[in-house]
Structures are given as structure tokens and as C-alpha cells.
């Protein structure tokens, strides 16, 4: 998710203003909240014994991070094709 934060902020710096810039700012805010969720889940799971719900949570968070990476790549490719 740290990669997504840096990638999203780099993309936001490349795109200034307009509708796309606004939406990228909103996406970056959501990525930041998602990263904070990662941190909170890690802190809450530190003292817990291993159980299946933590494994399910880890898989969901991993797939969410992969989805965000794909969305950022799609946005970058669309902007490159239009520009």
C-alpha cells in the first residue's frame, strides 16, 4: 500500500487541476485511509493468537491493495493514451 501512496501522489503531481486532478485527489485520500486501515489492523492483531478471521482479513487487504495498484496503472495508461 505504501507503493500505491507514492504512485498515486506522483500521478497527482503530473495531473494538475481539472476533473481528473480532483478525482485523483479523492482517490489519493481513499488510498491514505486504506493505508491507515492497514496500520490499525496490524496494531489490533499484534496481541491476538492466530485465527482464521485474521487470515481472511489479510487476504482481503492484500487483494484490495492489488486492486488499487491496477486502478492507478489504468489511470496512468488512459492519461498517456489521451495525451
PDB file with SEQRES, HELIX, SHEET and CRYST1 records, atoms N, CA, C and O in Angstrom:
SEQRES   1 A   83  UNK UNK UNK UNK UNK UNK UNK UNK UNK UNK UNK UNK UNK          
SEQRES   2 A   83  UNK UNK UNK UNK UNK UNK UNK UNK UNK UNK UNK UNK UNK          
SEQRES   3 A   83  UNK UNK UNK UNK UNK UNK UNK UNK UNK UNK UNK UNK UNK          
SEQRES   4 A   83  UNK UNK UNK UNK UNK UNK UNK UNK UNK UNK UNK UNK UNK          
SEQRES   5 A   83  UNK UNK UNK UNK UNK UNK UNK UNK UNK UNK UNK UNK UNK          
SEQRES   6 A   83  UNK UNK UNK UNK UNK UNK UNK UNK UNK UNK UNK UNK UNK          
SEQRES   7 A   83  UNK UNK UNK UNK UNK                                          
HELIX    1 AA1 UNK A    2  UNK A   14  1                                  13    
HELIX    2 AA2 UNK A   18  UNK A   45  1                                  28    
HELIX    3 AA3 UNK A   52  UNK A   82  1                                  31    
CRYST1    1.000    1.000    1.000  90.00  90.00  90.00 P 1           1          
ATOM      1  N   UNK A   1       0.821  -1.186   0.000  1.00  0.00           N  
ATOM      2  CA  UNK A   1       0.000   0.000   0.000  1.00  0.00           C  
ATOM      3  C   UNK A   1       0.870   1.256   0.000  1.00  0.00           C  
ATOM      4  O   UNK A   1       0.453   2.305  -0.491  1.00  0.00           O  
ATOM      5  N   UNK A   2       2.064   1.147   0.545  1.00  0.00           N  
ATOM      6  CA  UNK A   2       2.985   2.289   0.515  1.00  0.00           C  
ATOM      7  C   UNK A   2       3.344   2.623  -0.927  1.00  0.00           C  
ATOM      8  O   UNK A   2       3.450   3.793  -1.294  1.00  0.00           O  
ATOM      9  N   UNK A   3       3.530   1.586  -1.742  1.00  0.00           N  
ATOM     10  CA  UNK A   3       3.789   1.801  -3.174  1.00  0.00           C  
ATOM     11  C   UNK A   3       2.639   2.576  -3.810  1.00  0.00           C  
ATOM     12  O   UNK A   3       2.864   3.487  -4.607  1.00  0.00           O  
ATOM     13  N   UNK A   4       1.414   2.216  -3.457  1.00  0.00           N  
ATOM     14  CA  UNK A   4       0.250   2.897  -4.020  1.00  0.00           C  
ATOM     15  C   UNK A   4       0.190   4.360  -3.590  1.00  0.00           C  
ATOM     16  O   UNK A   4      -0.202   5.223  -4.376  1.00  0.00           O  
ATOM     17  N   UNK A   5       0.574   4.643  -2.351  1.00  0.00           N  
ATOM     18  CA  UNK A   5       0.603   6.034  -1.899  1.00  0.00           C  
ATOM     19  C   UNK A   5       1.592   6.853  -2.719  1.00  0.00           C  
ATOM     20  O   UNK A   5       1.272   7.952  -3.172  1.00  0.00           O  
ATOM     21  N   UNK A   6       2.795   6.316  -2.908  1.00  0.00           N  
ATOM     22  CA  UNK A   6       3.791   7.053  -3.685  1.00  0.00           C  
ATOM     23  C   UNK A   6       3.393   7.160  -5.156  1.00  0.00           C  
ATOM     24  O   UNK A   6       3.563   8.213  -5.770  1.00  0.00           O  
ATOM     25  N   UNK A   7       2.869   6.085  -5.716  1.00  0.00           N  
ATOM     26  CA  UNK A   7       2.453   6.107  -7.112  1.00  0.00           C  
ATOM     27  C   UNK A   7       1.297   7.082  -7.329  1.00  0.00           C  
ATOM     28  O   UNK A   7       1.283   7.830  -8.307  1.00  0.00           O  
ATOM     29  N   UNK A   8       0.332   7.070  -6.414  1.00  0.00           N  
ATOM     30  CA  UNK A   8      -0.800   7.986  -6.537  1.00  0.00           C  
ATOM     31  C   UNK A   8      -0.397   9.443  -6.372  1.00  0.00           C  
ATOM     32  O   UNK A   8      -0.911  10.311  -7.078  1.00  0.00           O  
ATOM     33  N   UNK A   9       0.517   9.721  -5.448  1.00  0.00           N  
ATOM     34  CA  UNK A   9       0.948  11.114  -5.268  1.00  0.00           C  
ATOM     35  C   UNK A   9       1.781  11.588  -6.453  1.00  0.00           C  
ATOM     36  O   UNK A   9       1.709  12.759  -6.826  1.00  0.00           O  
ATOM     37  N   UNK A  10       2.565  10.701  -7.047  1.00  0.00           N  
ATOM     38  CA  UNK A  10       3.334  11.062  -8.241  1.00  0.00           C  
ATOM     39  C   UNK A  10       2.390  11.353  -9.404  1.00  0.00           C  
ATOM     40  O   UNK A  10       2.584  12.318 -10.142  1.00  0.00           O  
ATOM     41  N   UNK A  11       1.380  10.526  -9.562  1.00  0.00           N  
ATOM     42  CA  UNK A  11       0.403  10.733 -10.625  1.00  0.00           C  
ATOM     43  C   UNK A  11      -0.367  12.034 -10.402  1.00  0.00           C  
ATOM     44  O   UNK A  11      -0.667  12.750 -11.358  1.00  0.00           O  
ATOM     45  N   UNK A  12      -0.682  12.338  -9.156  1.00  0.00           N  
ATOM     46  CA  UNK A  12      -1.404  13.576  -8.844  1.00  0.00           C  
ATOM     47  C   UNK A  12      -0.559  14.806  -9.163  1.00  0.00           C  
ATOM     48  O   UNK A  12      -1.091  15.821  -9.612  1.00  0.00           O  
ATOM     49  N   UNK A  13       0.752  14.727  -8.935  1.00  0.00           N  
ATOM     50  CA  UNK A  13       1.628  15.854  -9.270  1.00  0.00           C  
ATOM     51  C   UNK A  13       1.719  16.057 -10.778  1.00  0.00           C  
ATOM     52  O   UNK A  13       1.872  17.186 -11.244  1.00  0.00           O  
ATOM     53  N   UNK A  14       1.624  14.963 -11.550  1.00  0.00           N  
ATOM     54  CA  UNK A  14       1.694  15.075 -13.004  1.00  0.00           C  
ATOM     55  C   UNK A  14       0.423  15.682 -13.584  1.00  0.00           C  
ATOM     56  O   UNK A  14       0.477  16.364 -14.607  1.00  0.00           O  
ATOM     57  N   UNK A  15      -0.715  15.446 -12.947  1.00  0.00           N  
ATOM     58  CA  UNK A  15      -2.009  15.927 -13.438  1.00  0.00           C  
ATOM     59  C   UNK A  15      -2.455  17.068 -12.538  1.00  0.00           C  
ATOM     60  O   UNK A  15      -2.792  16.852 -11.374  1.00  0.00           O  
ATOM     61  N   UNK A  16      -2.459  18.255 -13.065  1.00  0.00           N  
ATOM     62  CA  UNK A  16      -2.834  19.432 -12.292  1.00  0.00           C  
ATOM     63  C   UNK A  16      -4.242  19.874 -12.672  1.00  0.00           C  
ATOM     64  O   UNK A  16      -4.553  20.020 -13.854  1.00  0.00           O  
ATOM     65  N   UNK A  17      -5.085  20.084 -11.678  1.00  0.00           N  
ATOM     66  CA  UNK A  17      -6.398  20.676 -11.882  1.00  0.00           C  
ATOM     67  C   UNK A  17      -7.348  19.831 -12.707  1.00  0.00           C  
ATOM     68  O   UNK A  17      -7.052  18.689 -13.058  1.00  0.00           O  
ATOM     69  N   UNK A  18      -8.479  20.412 -13.002  1.00  0.00           N  
ATOM     70  CA  UNK A  18      -9.490  19.749 -13.816  1.00  0.00           C  
ATOM     71  C   UNK A  18     -10.205  18.634 -13.069  1.00  0.00           C  
ATOM     72  O   UNK A  18      -9.963  18.390 -11.887  1.00  0.00           O  
ATOM     73  N   UNK A  19     -11.078  17.979 -13.784  1.00  0.00           N  
ATOM     74  CA  UNK A  19     -11.868  16.895 -13.204  1.00  0.00           C  
ATOM     75  C   UNK A  19     -10.967  15.728 -12.819  1.00  0.00           C  
ATOM     76  O   UNK A  19     -11.134  15.140 -11.751  1.00  0.00           O  
ATOM     77  N   UNK A  20     -10.023  15.393 -13.676  1.00  0.00           N  
ATOM     78  CA  UNK A  20      -9.134  14.267 -13.389  1.00  0.00           C  
ATOM     79  C   UNK A  20      -8.276  14.552 -12.160  1.00  0.00           C  
ATOM     80  O   UNK A  20      -8.074  13.671 -11.324  1.00  0.00           O  
ATOM     81  N   UNK A  21      -7.779  15.768 -12.052  1.00  0.00           N  
ATOM     82  CA  UNK A  21      -6.994  16.132 -10.880  1.00  0.00           C  
ATOM     83  C   UNK A  21      -7.802  16.049  -9.598  1.00  0.00           C  
ATOM     84  O   UNK A  21      -7.298  15.600  -8.569  1.00  0.00           O  
ATOM     85  N   UNK A  22      -9.061  16.482  -9.658  1.00  0.00           N  
ATOM     86  CA  UNK A  22      -9.941  16.411  -8.494  1.00  0.00           C  
ATOM     87  C   UNK A  22     -10.195  14.964  -8.094  1.00  0.00           C  
ATOM     88  O   UNK A  22     -10.120  14.613  -6.917  1.00  0.00           O  
ATOM     89  N   UNK A  23     -10.495  14.135  -9.077  1.00  0.00           N  
ATOM     90  CA  UNK A  23     -10.771  12.723  -8.786  1.00  0.00           C  
ATOM     91  C   UNK A  23      -9.522  12.004  -8.271  1.00  0.00           C  
ATOM     92  O   UNK A  23      -9.616  11.125  -7.415  1.00  0.00           O  
ATOM     93  N   UNK A  24      -8.364  12.380  -8.792  1.00  0.00           N  
ATOM     94  CA  UNK A  24      -7.125  11.781  -8.295  1.00  0.00           C  
ATOM     95  C   UNK A  24      -6.867  12.185  -6.843  1.00  0.00           C  
ATOM     96  O   UNK A  24      -6.361  11.385  -6.056  1.00  0.00           O  
ATOM     97  N   UNK A  25      -7.210  13.413  -6.492  1.00  0.00           N  
ATOM     98  CA  UNK A  25      -7.069  13.835  -5.099  1.00  0.00           C  
ATOM     99  C   UNK A  25      -7.985  13.022  -4.192  1.00  0.00           C  
ATOM    100  O   UNK A  25      -7.591  12.625  -3.096  1.00  0.00           O  
ATOM    101  N   UNK A  26      -9.206  12.779  -4.653  1.00  0.00           N  
ATOM    102  CA  UNK A  26     -10.138  11.966  -3.874  1.00  0.00           C  
ATOM    103  C   UNK A  26      -9.636  10.523  -3.760  1.00  0.00           C  
ATOM    104  O   UNK A  26      -9.723   9.912  -2.696  1.00  0.00           O  
ATOM    105  N   UNK A  27      -9.113   9.990  -4.857  1.00  0.00           N  
ATOM    106  CA  UNK A  27      -8.568   8.633  -4.836  1.00  0.00           C  
ATOM    107  C   UNK A  27      -7.382   8.542  -3.890  1.00  0.00           C  
ATOM    108  O   UNK A  27      -7.239   7.560  -3.162  1.00  0.00           O  
ATOM    109  N   UNK A  28      -6.543   9.545  -3.898  1.00  0.00           N  
ATOM    110  CA  UNK A  28      -5.385   9.554  -3.010  1.00  0.00           C  
ATOM    111  C   UNK A  28      -5.823   9.620  -1.545  1.00  0.00           C  
ATOM    112  O   UNK A  28      -5.201   8.990  -0.689  1.00  0.00           O  
ATOM    113  N   UNK A  29      -6.872  10.364  -1.251  1.00  0.00           N  
ATOM    114  CA  UNK A  29      -7.402  10.409   0.117  1.00  0.00           C  
ATOM    115  C   UNK A  29      -7.925   9.041   0.539  1.00  0.00           C  
ATOM    116  O   UNK A  29      -7.723   8.628   1.681  1.00  0.00           O  
ATOM    117  N   UNK A  30      -8.592   8.336  -0.368  1.00  0.00           N  
ATOM    118  CA  UNK A  30      -9.082   6.992  -0.052  1.00  0.00           C  
ATOM    119  C   UNK A  30      -7.926   6.013   0.147  1.00  0.00           C  
ATOM    120  O   UNK A  30      -7.987   5.149   1.022  1.00  0.00           O  
ATOM    121  N   UNK A  31      -6.879   6.144  -0.658  1.00  0.00           N  
ATOM    122  CA  UNK A  31      -5.710   5.284  -0.501  1.00  0.00           C  
ATOM    123  C   UNK A  31      -5.067   5.527   0.863  1.00  0.00           C  
ATOM    124  O   UNK A  31      -4.627   4.583   1.519  1.00  0.00           O  
ATOM    125  N   UNK A  32      -5.013   6.778   1.285  1.00  0.00           N  
ATOM    126  CA  UNK A  32      -4.449   7.099   2.596  1.00  0.00           C  
ATOM    127  C   UNK A  32      -5.286   6.478   3.711  1.00  0.00           C  
ATOM    128  O   UNK A  32      -4.732   5.931   4.665  1.00  0.00           O  
ATOM    129  N   UNK A  33      -6.612   6.553   3.605  1.00  0.00           N  
ATOM    130  CA  UNK A  33      -7.469   5.925   4.614  1.00  0.00           C  
ATOM    131  C   UNK A  33      -7.285   4.410   4.625  1.00  0.00           C  
ATOM    132  O   UNK A  33      -7.291   3.787   5.686  1.00  0.00           O  
ATOM    133  N   UNK A  34      -7.120   3.822   3.441  1.00  0.00           N  
ATOM    134  CA  UNK A  34      -6.895   2.390   3.329  1.00  0.00           C  
ATOM    135  C   UNK A  34      -5.572   2.007   3.995  1.00  0.00           C  
ATOM    136  O   UNK A  34      -5.494   0.983   4.673  1.00  0.00           O  
ATOM    137  N   UNK A  35      -4.542   2.817   3.805  1.00  0.00           N  
ATOM    138  CA  UNK A  35      -3.243   2.559   4.433  1.00  0.00           C  
ATOM    139  C   UNK A  35      -3.348   2.670   5.954  1.00  0.00           C  
ATOM    140  O   UNK A  35      -2.736   1.886   6.679  1.00  0.00           O  
ATOM    141  N   UNK A  36      -4.121   3.639   6.436  1.00  0.00           N  
ATOM    142  CA  UNK A  36      -4.340   3.753   7.878  1.00  0.00           C  
ATOM    143  C   UNK A  36      -5.102   2.540   8.416  1.00  0.00           C  
ATOM    144  O   UNK A  36      -4.868   2.110   9.545  1.00  0.00           O  
ATOM    145  N   UNK A  37      -6.003   1.994   7.619  1.00  0.00           N  
ATOM    146  CA  UNK A  37      -6.701   0.760   7.985  1.00  0.00           C  
ATOM    147  C   UNK A  37      -5.739  -0.408   8.103  1.00  0.00           C  
ATOM    148  O   UNK A  37      -5.885  -1.247   8.991  1.00  0.00           O  
ATOM    149  N   UNK A  38      -4.748  -0.469   7.206  1.00  0.00           N  
ATOM    150  CA  UNK A  38      -3.708  -1.488   7.301  1.00  0.00           C  
ATOM    151  C   UNK A  38      -2.976  -1.369   8.629  1.00  0.00           C  
ATOM    152  O   UNK A  38      -2.755  -2.365   9.319  1.00  0.00           O  
ATOM    153  N   UNK A  39      -2.603  -0.146   8.981  1.00  0.00           N  
ATOM    154  CA  UNK A  39      -1.875   0.093  10.218  1.00  0.00           C  
ATOM    155  C   UNK A  39      -2.719  -0.289  11.430  1.00  0.00           C  
ATOM    156  O   UNK A  39      -2.224  -0.931  12.356  1.00  0.00           O  
ATOM    157  N   UNK A  40      -3.987   0.102  11.426  1.00  0.00           N  
ATOM    158  CA  UNK A  40      -4.878  -0.222  12.542  1.00  0.00           C  
ATOM    159  C   UNK A  40      -5.081  -1.731  12.663  1.00  0.00           C  
ATOM    160  O   UNK A  40      -5.083  -2.264  13.773  1.00  0.00           O  
ATOM    161  N   UNK A  41      -5.250  -2.422  11.546  1.00  0.00           N  
ATOM    162  CA  UNK A  41      -5.430  -3.878  11.588  1.00  0.00           C  
ATOM    163  C   UNK A  41      -4.180  -4.559  12.123  1.00  0.00           C  
ATOM    164  O   UNK A  41      -4.272  -5.549  12.849  1.00  0.00           O  
ATOM    165  N   UNK A  42      -3.017  -4.036  11.769  1.00  0.00           N  
ATOM    166  CA  UNK A  42      -1.767  -4.614  12.259  1.00  0.00           C  
ATOM    167  C   UNK A  42      -1.640  -4.428  13.763  1.00  0.00           C  
ATOM    168  O   UNK A  42      -1.267  -5.358  14.478  1.00  0.00           O  
ATOM    169  N   UNK A  43      -1.948  -3.236  14.241  1.00  0.00           N  
ATOM    170  CA  UNK A  43      -1.847  -2.957  15.681  1.00  0.00           C  
ATOM    171  C   UNK A  43      -2.845  -3.812  16.456  1.00  0.00           C  
ATOM    172  O   UNK A  43      -2.506  -4.347  17.512  1.00  0.00           O  
ATOM    173  N   UNK A  44      -4.062  -3.947  15.953  1.00  0.00           N  
ATOM    174  CA  UNK A  44      -5.069  -4.737  16.656  1.00  0.00           C  
ATOM    175  C   UNK A  44      -4.760  -6.226  16.644  1.00  0.00           C  
ATOM    176  O   UNK A  44      -5.166  -6.944  17.558  1.00  0.00           O  
ATOM    177  N   UNK A  45      -4.051  -6.700  15.633  1.00  0.00           N  
ATOM    178  CA  UNK A  45      -3.773  -8.129  15.511  1.00  0.00           C  
ATOM    179  C   UNK A  45      -2.497  -8.551  16.220  1.00  0.00           C  
ATOM    180  O   UNK A  45      -2.223  -9.748  16.311  1.00  0.00           O  
ATOM    181  N   UNK A  46      -1.708  -7.613  16.725  1.00  0.00           N  
ATOM    182  CA  UNK A  46      -0.432  -7.961  17.337  1.00  0.00           C  
ATOM    183  C   UNK A  46      -0.575  -8.882  18.540  1.00  0.00           C  
ATOM    184  O   UNK A  46       0.185  -9.842  18.667  1.00  0.00           O  
ATOM    185  N   UNK A  47      -1.511  -8.620  19.410  1.00  0.00           N  
ATOM    186  CA  UNK A  47      -1.648  -9.426  20.613  1.00  0.00           C  
ATOM    187  C   UNK A  47      -2.568 -10.615  20.467  1.00  0.00           C  
ATOM    188  O   UNK A  47      -2.777 -11.352  21.430  1.00  0.00           O  
ATOM    189  N   UNK A  48      -3.117 -10.817  19.301  1.00  0.00           N  
ATOM    190  CA  UNK A  48      -4.094 -11.879  19.094  1.00  0.00           C  
ATOM    191  C   UNK A  48      -3.419 -13.187  18.695  1.00  0.00           C  
ATOM    192  O   UNK A  48      -2.438 -13.176  17.951  1.00  0.00           O  
ATOM    193  N   UNK A  49      -3.927 -14.288  19.174  1.00  0.00           N  
ATOM    194  CA  UNK A  49      -3.427 -15.573  18.685  1.00  0.00           C  
ATOM    195  C   UNK A  49      -3.887 -15.781  17.239  1.00  0.00           C  
ATOM    196  O   UNK A  49      -4.838 -15.147  16.780  1.00  0.00           O  
ATOM    197  N   UNK A  50      -3.214 -16.655  16.553  1.00  0.00           N  
ATOM    198  CA  UNK A  50      -3.598 -16.908  15.158  1.00  0.00           C  
ATOM    199  C   UNK A  50      -5.010 -17.480  15.098  1.00  0.00           C  
ATOM    200  O   UNK A  50      -5.365 -18.394  15.842  1.00  0.00           O  
ATOM    201  N   UNK A  51      -5.796 -16.921  14.202  1.00  0.00           N  
ATOM    202  CA  UNK A  51      -7.118 -17.478  13.948  1.00  0.00           C  
ATOM    203  C   UNK A  51      -7.487 -17.225  12.496  1.00  0.00           C  
ATOM    204  O   UNK A  51      -6.814 -16.467  11.797  1.00  0.00           O  
ATOM    205  N   UNK A  52      -8.541 -17.852  12.057  1.00  0.00           N  
ATOM    206  CA  UNK A  52      -8.908 -17.792  10.641  1.00  0.00           C  
ATOM    207  C   UNK A  52      -9.415 -16.411  10.226  1.00  0.00           C  
ATOM    208  O   UNK A  52      -9.253 -16.024   9.068  1.00  0.00           O  
ATOM    209  N   UNK A  53     -10.013 -15.673  11.129  1.00  0.00           N  
ATOM    210  CA  UNK A  53     -10.530 -14.360  10.747  1.00  0.00           C  
ATOM    211  C   UNK A  53      -9.396 -13.390  10.414  1.00  0.00           C  
ATOM    212  O   UNK A  53      -9.557 -12.533   9.544  1.00  0.00           O  
ATOM    213  N   UNK A  54      -8.250 -13.513  11.094  1.00  0.00           N  
ATOM    214  CA  UNK A  54      -7.106 -12.666  10.761  1.00  0.00           C  
ATOM    215  C   UNK A  54      -6.539 -13.029   9.393  1.00  0.00           C  
ATOM    216  O   UNK A  54      -6.078 -12.156   8.659  1.00  0.00           O  
ATOM    217  N   UNK A  55      -6.571 -14.306   9.052  1.00  0.00           N  
ATOM    218  CA  UNK A  55      -6.109 -14.737   7.733  1.00  0.00           C  
ATOM    219  C   UNK A  55      -7.028 -14.198   6.643  1.00  0.00           C  
ATOM    220  O   UNK A  55      -6.556 -13.750   5.598  1.00  0.00           O  
ATOM    221  N   UNK A  56      -8.319 -14.238   6.876  1.00  0.00           N  
ATOM    222  CA  UNK A  56      -9.281 -13.702   5.906  1.00  0.00           C  
ATOM    223  C   UNK A  56      -9.075 -12.198   5.748  1.00  0.00           C  
ATOM    224  O   UNK A  56      -9.107 -11.687   4.629  1.00  0.00           O  
ATOM    225  N   UNK A  57      -8.865 -11.490   6.843  1.00  0.00           N  
ATOM    226  CA  UNK A  57      -8.612 -10.058   6.794  1.00  0.00           C  
ATOM    227  C   UNK A  57      -7.351  -9.747   5.994  1.00  0.00           C  
ATOM    228  O   UNK A  57      -7.336  -8.813   5.192  1.00  0.00           O  
ATOM    229  N   UNK A  58      -6.298 -10.526   6.211  1.00  0.00           N  
ATOM    230  CA  UNK A  58      -5.048 -10.313   5.485  1.00  0.00           C  
ATOM    231  C   UNK A  58      -5.238 -10.512   3.987  1.00  0.00           C  
ATOM    232  O   UNK A  58      -4.699  -9.743   3.192  1.00  0.00           O  
ATOM    233  N   UNK A  59      -5.993 -11.527   3.592  1.00  0.00           N  
ATOM    234  CA  UNK A  59      -6.235 -11.785   2.169  1.00  0.00           C  
ATOM    235  C   UNK A  59      -7.065 -10.657   1.555  1.00  0.00           C  
ATOM    236  O   UNK A  59      -6.787 -10.215   0.440  1.00  0.00           O  
ATOM    237  N   UNK A  60      -8.073 -10.195   2.274  1.00  0.00           N  
ATOM    238  CA  UNK A  60      -8.913  -9.099   1.772  1.00  0.00           C  
ATOM    239  C   UNK A  60      -8.082  -7.837   1.587  1.00  0.00           C  
ATOM    240  O   UNK A  60      -8.213  -7.156   0.569  1.00  0.00           O  
ATOM    241  N   UNK A  61      -7.230  -7.515   2.554  1.00  0.00           N  
ATOM    242  CA  UNK A  61      -6.394  -6.321   2.442  1.00  0.00           C  
ATOM    243  C   UNK A  61      -5.385  -6.451   1.304  1.00  0.00           C  
ATOM    244  O   UNK A  61      -5.123  -5.478   0.598  1.00  0.00           O  
ATOM    245  N   UNK A  62      -4.825  -7.628   1.122  1.00  0.00           N  
ATOM    246  CA  UNK A  62      -3.883  -7.846   0.023  1.00  0.00           C  
ATOM    247  C   UNK A  62      -4.563  -7.671  -1.331  1.00  0.00           C  
ATOM    248  O   UNK A  62      -4.018  -7.023  -2.225  1.00  0.00           O  
ATOM    249  N   UNK A  63      -5.741  -8.244  -1.480  1.00  0.00           N  
ATOM    250  CA  UNK A  63      -6.472  -8.102  -2.746  1.00  0.00           C  
ATOM    251  C   UNK A  63      -6.919  -6.656  -2.973  1.00  0.00           C  
ATOM    252  O   UNK A  63      -6.962  -6.191  -4.112  1.00  0.00           O  
ATOM    253  N   UNK A  64      -7.248  -5.953  -1.903  1.00  0.00           N  
ATOM    254  CA  UNK A  64      -7.593  -4.536  -2.028  1.00  0.00           C  
ATOM    255  C   UNK A  64      -6.416  -3.712  -2.508  1.00  0.00           C  
ATOM    256  O   UNK A  64      -6.575  -2.826  -3.347  1.00  0.00           O  
ATOM    257  N   UNK A  65      -5.235  -3.998  -1.981  1.00  0.00           N  
ATOM    258  CA  UNK A  65      -4.031  -3.283  -2.418  1.00  0.00           C  
ATOM    259  C   UNK A  65      -3.723  -3.582  -3.881  1.00  0.00           C  
ATOM    260  O   UNK A  65      -3.317  -2.689  -4.625  1.00  0.00           O  
ATOM    261  N   UNK A  66      -3.913  -4.837  -4.301  1.00  0.00           N  
ATOM    262  CA  UNK A  66      -3.691  -5.191  -5.703  1.00  0.00           C  
ATOM    263  C   UNK A  66      -4.688  -4.457  -6.601  1.00  0.00           C  
ATOM    264  O   UNK A  66      -4.322  -4.005  -7.686  1.00  0.00           O  
ATOM    265  N   UNK A  67      -5.935  -4.334  -6.166  1.00  0.00           N  
ATOM    266  CA  UNK A  67      -6.944  -3.617  -6.935  1.00  0.00           C  
ATOM    267  C   UNK A  67      -6.570  -2.146  -7.093  1.00  0.00           C  
ATOM    268  O   UNK A  67      -6.684  -1.591  -8.185  1.00  0.00           O  
ATOM    269  N   UNK A  68      -6.130  -1.521  -6.022  1.00  0.00           N  
ATOM    270  CA  UNK A  68      -5.741  -0.113  -6.087  1.00  0.00           C  
ATOM    271  C   UNK A  68      -4.566   0.067  -7.050  1.00  0.00           C  
ATOM    272  O   UNK A  68      -4.530   1.037  -7.807  1.00  0.00           O  
ATOM    273  N   UNK A  69      -3.608  -0.858  -7.026  1.00  0.00           N  
ATOM    274  CA  UNK A  69      -2.478  -0.800  -7.960  1.00  0.00           C  
ATOM    275  C   UNK A  69      -2.965  -0.871  -9.402  1.00  0.00           C  
ATOM    276  O   UNK A  69      -2.498  -0.116 -10.254  1.00  0.00           O  
ATOM    277  N   UNK A  70      -3.899  -1.773  -9.676  1.00  0.00           N  
ATOM    278  CA  UNK A  70      -4.441  -1.892 -11.039  1.00  0.00           C  
ATOM    279  C   UNK A  70      -5.181  -0.626 -11.458  1.00  0.00           C  
ATOM    280  O   UNK A  70      -5.062  -0.197 -12.606  1.00  0.00           O  
ATOM    281  N   UNK A  71      -5.937  -0.027 -10.557  1.00  0.00           N  
ATOM    282  CA  UNK A  71      -6.664   1.204 -10.880  1.00  0.00           C  
ATOM    283  C   UNK A  71      -5.684   2.330 -11.210  1.00  0.00           C  
ATOM    284  O   UNK A  71      -5.886   3.065 -12.176  1.00  0.00           O  
ATOM    285  N   UNK A  72      -4.631   2.467 -10.414  1.00  0.00           N  
ATOM    286  CA  UNK A  72      -3.646   3.516 -10.683  1.00  0.00           C  
ATOM    287  C   UNK A  72      -2.940   3.296 -12.012  1.00  0.00           C  
ATOM    288  O   UNK A  72      -2.689   4.252 -12.746  1.00  0.00           O  
ATOM    289  N   UNK A  73      -2.620   2.050 -12.329  1.00  0.00           N  
ATOM    290  CA  UNK A  73      -1.999   1.756 -13.632  1.00  0.00           C  
ATOM    291  C   UNK A  73      -2.959   2.060 -14.775  1.00  0.00           C  
ATOM    292  O   UNK A  73      -2.545   2.584 -15.810  1.00  0.00           O  
ATOM    293  N   UNK A  74      -4.237   1.736 -14.598  1.00  0.00           N  
ATOM    294  CA  UNK A  74      -5.226   2.022 -15.631  1.00  0.00           C  
ATOM    295  C   UNK A  74      -5.346   3.521 -15.857  1.00  0.00           C  
ATOM    296  O   UNK A  74      -5.386   3.972 -17.002  1.00  0.00           O  
ATOM    297  N   UNK A  75      -5.404   4.291 -14.792  1.00  0.00           N  
ATOM    298  CA  UNK A  75      -5.494   5.746 -14.918  1.00  0.00           C  
ATOM    299  C   UNK A  75      -4.265   6.293 -15.643  1.00  0.00           C  
ATOM    300  O   UNK A  75      -4.390   7.132 -16.535  1.00  0.00           O  
ATOM    301  N   UNK A  76      -3.074   5.815 -15.257  1.00  0.00           N  
ATOM    302  CA  UNK A  76      -1.847   6.272 -15.898  1.00  0.00           C  
ATOM    303  C   UNK A  76      -1.842   5.937 -17.394  1.00  0.00           C  
ATOM    304  O   UNK A  76      -1.436   6.761 -18.214  1.00  0.00           O  
ATOM    305  N   UNK A  77      -2.292   4.731 -17.746  1.00  0.00           N  
ATOM    306  CA  UNK A  77      -2.310   4.336 -19.161  1.00  0.00           C  
ATOM    307  C   UNK A  77      -3.338   5.136 -19.956  1.00  0.00           C  
ATOM    308  O   UNK A  77      -3.074   5.506 -21.100  1.00  0.00           O  
ATOM    309  N   UNK A  78      -4.501   5.409 -19.373  1.00  0.00           N  
ATOM    310  CA  UNK A  78      -5.532   6.180 -20.065  1.00  0.00           C  
ATOM    311  C   UNK A  78      -5.041   7.609 -20.303  1.00  0.00           C  
ATOM    312  O   UNK A  78      -5.221   8.159 -21.390  1.00  0.00           O  
ATOM    313  N   UNK A  79      -4.427   8.199 -19.298  1.00  0.00           N  
ATOM    314  CA  UNK A  79      -3.906   9.558 -19.460  1.00  0.00           C  
ATOM    315  C   UNK A  79      -2.792   9.616 -20.507  1.00  0.00           C  
ATOM    316  O   UNK A  79      -2.701  10.571 -21.278  1.00  0.00           O  
ATOM    317  N   UNK A  80      -1.948   8.583 -20.523  1.00  0.00           N  
ATOM    318  CA  UNK A  80      -0.878   8.534 -21.529  1.00  0.00           C  
ATOM    319  C   UNK A  80      -1.462   8.373 -22.930  1.00  0.00           C  
ATOM    320  O   UNK A  80      -0.948   8.961 -23.881  1.00  0.00           O  
ATOM    321  N   UNK A  81      -2.529   7.584 -23.070  1.00  0.00           N  
ATOM    322  CA  UNK A  81      -3.142   7.387 -24.380  1.00  0.00           C  
ATOM    323  C   UNK A  81      -3.855   8.656 -24.866  1.00  0.00           C  
ATOM    324  O   UNK A  81      -3.882   8.935 -26.064  1.00  0.00           O  
ATOM    325  N   UNK A  82      -4.427   9.417 -23.938  1.00  0.00           N  
ATOM    326  CA  UNK A  82      -5.119  10.636 -24.315  1.00  0.00           C  
ATOM    327  C   UNK A  82      -4.164  11.813 -24.562  1.00  0.00           C  
ATOM    328  O   UNK A  82      -4.470  12.739 -25.313  1.00  0.00           O  
ATOM    329  N   UNK A  83      -3.013  11.744 -23.914  1.00  0.00           N  
ATOM    330  CA  UNK A  83      -2.083  12.869 -24.004  1.00  0.00           C  
ATOM    331  C   UNK A  83      -1.194  12.711 -25.144  1.00  0.00           C  
ATOM    332  O   UNK A  83      -0.338  13.564 -25.382  1.00  0.00           O  
TER     333      UNK A  83                                                      
END                                                                             
